[in-house]
Amino acid sequence: LGISGKSGSGKTTLINIVSGLLKIKSGKVFVDDKLIEGNIKFSKNTIGYVPQRIYLLDDTIKNNIAFGESEHSIDNKKIIDLINNVKLKELVDKTNKGVETNIGEFGDKLSGGQIQRLGLARALYLSPKILILDESTNALDVDTERSIFDYLLKIKTNLSIIIVSHKKSILEKCDKIIELK
């Protein structure tokens, strides 16, 4: 599902309602014909959310992807698979410590595109049922963005994807587009 609209049209507000971050003041929101508020039990792996601004820990690449997981329960194979699929392999390969490389406070050792890809890997780590991308590829070059969306299109049978974007090239990949006014 693609969501588009001018700045201030309510795209992020809608996403925050769907993800449970905001309570609605009027109207109703349904997912699969079920009223969200009070009826759907969201667990930590129901929704993977990549916001416009991604919060990163002053920690390793691995711990930022497996955010909140205890060290002994981290799935290292899944971490490597995600790094490959979101095109972070080059970053990991050029460091001496690989996935154990510290990214600095707020990811200050990373580019904007690397931060967005790390946020995407984090959102996908827990195998969510719904993936929400809120303008989360705007710092990527065209080829990297295309490659990542090709990957998302391959896995979309296992999850629902909601994409907020101004880019027609991204919205064209969506099965349905909602324009907010």
Secondary structure, 3 states (H helix, E strand, C coil): CEEEECCCCCHHHHHHHHCCCCCCCCCCCEECCEECCCCCCCCCCCEEEECCCCCCCCCEHHHHHCCCCCHHHCCHHHHHHHHHHCCCHHHHHCCCCHHHCECCHHHCCCCHHHHHHHHHHHHHHCCCCEEEEECCCCCCCHHHHHHHHHHHHHHHHHCEEEEECCCHHHHCCCCCEEEEC
